Amino acid sequence: MSHASAEFRSGESFRYDTRSPGRWILSHLMRYPWLPVLAAVFSLGNNIGYSGIQVLVGSGFDVLAKPGWTGADLLAVALAIAGAALLQGVTGIGRNMSFELVAQKIERDARAELFESLIGKSQAFHSSQKVGDLMARATNDVHFLNLMFSPGLALIMDSAFTTVVPLVMVALIDPRLLLVPVLFIGALALTVLRYNKTLNPLTDEQRERFGEMNSGLADALEGIETVKANLGEAREGGKFAAAAGRLRDLYIKVAKVEGRYWPLLAFAVAWGAGFLHALILWKAGEISVGQAVGYMMLYNAFRFTTFISLFSFNLFQMGFSSAGRVLESINAHTDLDENRAGRSAPVKGRVEFRDVSFGFGDGPPVLRNVSFTVEPGQSVAIVGRTGSGKTSLVRLVTRVFDAASGSVLVDGVDVREWNLESLRSQTASVEQDVFLFGKSIRDNIAFGRDGASDEDIERAAREAQAHQFITEFQDGYGTMVGDRGVTLSGGQKQRLAIARAFIADPRILILDDSTSAVDSRTEDEIQKAMRRAGEGRTTFLITHRLSQIRWADRILLLEAGRLAAQGSHEELLAESEDYRRLFAKV
């Protein structure tokens, strides 16, 4: 069983076969092998009970046609029919429960597998994806796997037994009666194959169009402030309506294919032909009237097979198409791997760049031949014009990205040699574009460390100068911040992000313009807290603020992805014309 590399995987031992959608679905099903076997046994029993009722009803006609019949004869038939009905009812419940259970388990497992895969992939992967489409795969497509099994596969299996068991019963009545139903079933099988071949590309496109529509919806809602500010409601509404229209057109195409499904008409003709055949044999004295009645009632079972094939195979095809989309995301290549067998040790904080270059995909290099060394406990300010590569540089330390060439070392060991969980658990980053979860303030701060106590959370908030504004809320630390922290100001969000970093107690601290949205007074207090938090820690500080640049032990000046100069503030003022020009604008 193959698996794409990933930044993170859980410790779950079960691994699925991801070589093709069919193998992947089967490997999920085989995780619970007893459930499909149980479902098949129940389905077989259900159809034996159903077919038995039809044969016994025919037997009742033979009893009535026999001279001298008694009430006891009819009672025996009635009791036999009641027993067959009881068998049909009990096994029907068991069949439905088995299929529903396996469908729910597979949906749960597939969704968990996809989420684990997505959350473990590299930042480069996520930067190239549409969130709305990924959401469609994780919700709608995965749910179609559920429907594929229940009722899809359940109906297909049931219709298969509804075909085989009545055919066996017909053969027991008289093998010659098999002529018409066998011809009809053969023609039906060929039609279903052709039907599925026509339907396959349409269902694939349906799933793609749904993802496209969902992606547009997610973009519009996530950027609702921008949409409203630029009077884009009508424009975005038109785009969404067009995407919904394309999806509607595909459903209409599928409906047209279903509308031309001729076996429903052919069944009525074949049923009449079967009735004529039975009458001929009865007239010739080859079968009894009860056998003729039983045969016609058994033949009626094929109506279910004919009708349900239209519905069930569509569900199965939709599930198979959805499985392909889910598997595409799971198998998507990512360049990073968690390296479970890598180095796991306490980080001291020495960081070294050796001739490092980096770029996004096939684009131009963002960093070119960068080399420097930071000793444990030092603070480093990284300065430069917009687009000079500052954020990309620090992201190489935590392996958000990997260097294209050269080496990034932590404590003398290439970061690719580190166990990723061990490395990242000892680093913390605060970005300029702060992300907060739609949870409570307490949960957002505690996200930086598992098992953080209320005292730890409050201490981190105080250090980040966040405690005062938090306590002004009615619910204090229990206040819900809304999706992406929309209920908070920019400065409040930044202080919560800093508290989240502080509570992690990292050995390497990365602050990417983390006080850009706070006032000068609050910034002074946060800087004091950051200096205290940075004691004994290696700190990377990306900023344009002179007040923060001054207290750094070393300053790195980036120009167009190259390390143009490095040194203290005074040294760079004296030696670097580029730094003086930049400093003059600060």
Secondary structure, 3 states (H helix, E strand, C coil): CCCCCCCCCCCCCCCCCCCCHHHHHHHHHCCCCHHHHHHHHHHHHHHHHHHHHHHHHHHHHHHHHCCCCCHHHHHHHHHHHHHHHHHHHHHHHHHHHHHHHHHHHHHHHHHHHHHHHHHHCCHHHHHCCCHHHHHHHHHHHHHHHHHHHHHHHHHHHHHHHHHHHHHHHHHHHCHHHHHHHHHHHHHHHHHHHHHHHHHHHHHHHHHHHHHHHHHHHHHHHHCHHHHHHCCCHHHHHHHHHHHHHHHHHHHHHHHHHHHCCCHHHHHHHHHHHHHHHHHHHHHCCCCCHHHHHHHHHHHHHHHHHHHHHHHHHHHHHHHHHHHHHHHHHHHCCCCCCCCCCCECCCCCCCEEEEEEEEECCCCCEEEEEEEEEECCCCEEEEEECCCCCHHHHHHHHCCCCCCCEEEEEECCEEHHHECHHHHHCCEEEECCCCCCCCCEHHHHHHCCCCCCCHHHHHHHHHHCCCHHHHHHCCCHHHCECCHHHCCCCHHHHHHHHHHHHHHCCCCEEEEECCCCCCCHHHHHHHHHHHHHHHCCCEEEEECCCHHHHHCCCEEEEEECCEEEEEECHHHHHHHCHHHHHHHHHC
